């Protein structure tokens, strides 16, 4: 299945639709991160509140697109049904420590 814009063969209509849906999903995730960064760096509570509302709308779009992709792509549906994160040992408590920023050096064990 073709997943990139520079694929040498022509994508079928279904494959092209999945490419577009995944690109839309990426855009929604990027928007969530951007809104969250703005929320974290703005002092005005009214603006923060509005941006949080918009961010949460984007999260809903992520859920909608994800559900749609699983209805169109049988392999993706199977992978979601094999949820390996559902067990109790994988519960996230929301108190994650802030990780240091990744750098090229840190990927290779250097500071």
DATA-V944536 format. One record per residue. N is the residue number from 1. RES is the residue in three letters. SS is DSSP state (h for helix, s for strand, l for the rest). PSI is psi in radians with two decimals (none if undefined). NEAR is the number of other C-alpha atoms within 8 Angstrom. Layout:
BEGIN
n->N res->RES ss->SS psi->PSI near->NEAR
n->N res->RES ss->SS psi->PSI near->NEAR
END
This chain:
BEGIN
n->1 res->UNK ss->l psi->2.41 near->4
n->2 res->UNK ss->l psi->2.33 near->8
n->3 res->UNK ss->l psi->-0.04 near->7
n->4 res->UNK ss->l psi->2.88 near->6
n->5 res->UNK ss->l psi->-0.38 near->4
n->6 res->UNK ss->l psi->0.44 near->4
n->7 res->UNK ss->l psi->2.43 near->8
n->8 res->UNK ss->l psi->-0.52 near->4
n->9 res->UNK ss->l psi->2.79 near->4
n->10 res->UNK ss->l psi->2.31 near->5
n->11 res->UNK ss->l psi->2.53 near->9
n->12 res->UNK ss->l psi->2.86 near->6
n->13 res->UNK ss->h psi->-0.69 near->6
n->14 res->UNK ss->h psi->-0.77 near->7
n->15 res->UNK ss->h psi->-0.73 near->11
n->16 res->UNK ss->h psi->-0.68 near->10
n->17 res->UNK ss->h psi->-0.76 near->8
n->18 res->UNK ss->h psi->-0.68 near->11
n->19 res->UNK ss->h psi->-0.83 near->11
n->20 res->UNK ss->h psi->-0.75 near->8
n->21 res->UNK ss->h psi->-0.72 near->10
n->22 res->UNK ss->h psi->-0.65 near->9
n->23 res->UNK ss->h psi->-0.70 near->8
n->24 res->UNK ss->h psi->-0.72 near->9
n->25 res->UNK ss->h psi->-0.78 near->12
n->26 res->UNK ss->h psi->-0.76 near->8
n->27 res->UNK ss->h psi->-0.71 near->8
n->28 res->UNK ss->h psi->-0.75 near->12
n->29 res->UNK ss->h psi->-0.71 near->11
n->30 res->UNK ss->h psi->-0.68 near->8
n->31 res->UNK ss->h psi->-0.73 near->10
n->32 res->UNK ss->h psi->-0.83 near->12
n->33 res->UNK ss->h psi->-0.71 near->8
n->34 res->UNK ss->h psi->-0.83 near->8
n->35 res->UNK ss->h psi->-0.74 near->12
n->36 res->UNK ss->h psi->-0.70 near->11
n->37 res->UNK ss->h psi->-0.74 near->8
n->38 res->UNK ss->h psi->-0.75 near->10
n->39 res->UNK ss->h psi->-0.76 near->11
n->40 res->UNK ss->h psi->-0.31 near->6
n->41 res->UNK ss->h psi->0.19 near->6
n->42 res->UNK ss->l psi->2.41 near->9
n->43 res->UNK ss->l psi->-0.34 near->5
n->44 res->UNK ss->l psi->2.04 near->6
n->45 res->UNK ss->h psi->-0.59 near->7
n->46 res->UNK ss->h psi->-0.78 near->6
n->47 res->UNK ss->h psi->-0.75 near->9
n->48 res->UNK ss->h psi->-0.72 near->12
n->49 res->UNK ss->h psi->-0.75 near->8
n->50 res->UNK ss->h psi->-0.76 near->8
n->51 res->UNK ss->h psi->-0.63 near->12
n->52 res->UNK ss->h psi->-0.68 near->11
n->53 res->UNK ss->h psi->-0.79 near->8
n->54 res->UNK ss->h psi->-0.73 near->9
n->55 res->UNK ss->h psi->-0.76 near->12
n->56 res->UNK ss->h psi->-0.58 near->9
n->57 res->UNK ss->h psi->-0.71 near->8
n->58 res->UNK ss->h psi->-0.66 near->12
n->59 res->UNK ss->h psi->-0.65 near->11
n->60 res->UNK ss->h psi->-0.69 near->8
n->61 res->UNK ss->h psi->-0.68 near->10
n->62 res->UNK ss->h psi->-0.80 near->11
n->63 res->UNK ss->h psi->-0.77 near->8
n->64 res->UNK ss->h psi->-0.80 near->8
n->65 res->UNK ss->h psi->-0.70 near->11
n->66 res->UNK ss->h psi->-0.78 near->9
n->67 res->UNK ss->h psi->-0.70 near->8
n->68 res->UNK ss->h psi->-0.78 near->8
n->69 res->UNK ss->h psi->-0.71 near->13
n->70 res->UNK ss->h psi->-0.41 near->12
n->71 res->UNK ss->h psi->-0.41 near->8
n->72 res->UNK ss->h psi->-0.60 near->7
n->73 res->UNK ss->l psi->1.89 near->9
n->74 res->UNK ss->h psi->-0.67 near->8
n->75 res->UNK ss->h psi->-0.76 near->7
n->76 res->UNK ss->h psi->-0.69 near->9
n->77 res->UNK ss->h psi->-0.80 near->11
n->78 res->UNK ss->h psi->-0.72 near->8
n->79 res->UNK ss->h psi->-0.66 near->8
n->80 res->UNK ss->h psi->-0.59 near->8
n->81 res->UNK ss->h psi->-0.39 near->6
n->82 res->UNK ss->l psi->0.77 near->6
n->83 res->UNK ss->l psi->1.83 near->7
n->84 res->UNK ss->l psi->-0.05 near->5
n->85 res->UNK ss->l psi->0.04 near->6
n->86 res->UNK ss->l psi->-0.29 near->7
n->87 res->UNK ss->l psi->2.73 near->7
n->88 res->UNK ss->h psi->-0.56 near->5
n->89 res->UNK ss->h psi->-0.16 near->4
n->90 res->UNK ss->h psi->0.26 near->7
n->91 res->UNK ss->l psi->2.32 near->8
n->92 res->UNK ss->l psi->2.22 near->6
n->93 res->UNK ss->l psi->-0.01 near->5
n->94 res->UNK ss->l psi->0.02 near->4
n->95 res->UNK ss->l psi->0.69 near->5
n->96 res->UNK ss->l psi->2.42 near->6
n->97 res->UNK ss->l psi->2.56 near->4
n->98 res->UNK ss->l psi->2.11 near->4
n->99 res->UNK ss->l psi->2.54 near->4
n->100 res->UNK ss->l psi->2.68 near->4
n->101 res->UNK ss->l psi->2.41 near->4
n->102 res->UNK ss->l psi->2.48 near->6
n->103 res->UNK ss->l psi->2.93 near->6
n->104 res->UNK ss->h psi->-0.73 near->6
n->105 res->UNK ss->h psi->-0.69 near->8
n->106 res->UNK ss->h psi->-0.48 near->9
n->107 res->UNK ss->h psi->-0.41 near->8
n->108 res->UNK ss->l psi->0.34 near->6
n->109 res->UNK ss->l psi->0.32 near->6
n->110 res->UNK ss->l psi->2.70 near->6
n->111 res->UNK ss->l psi->none near->4
END
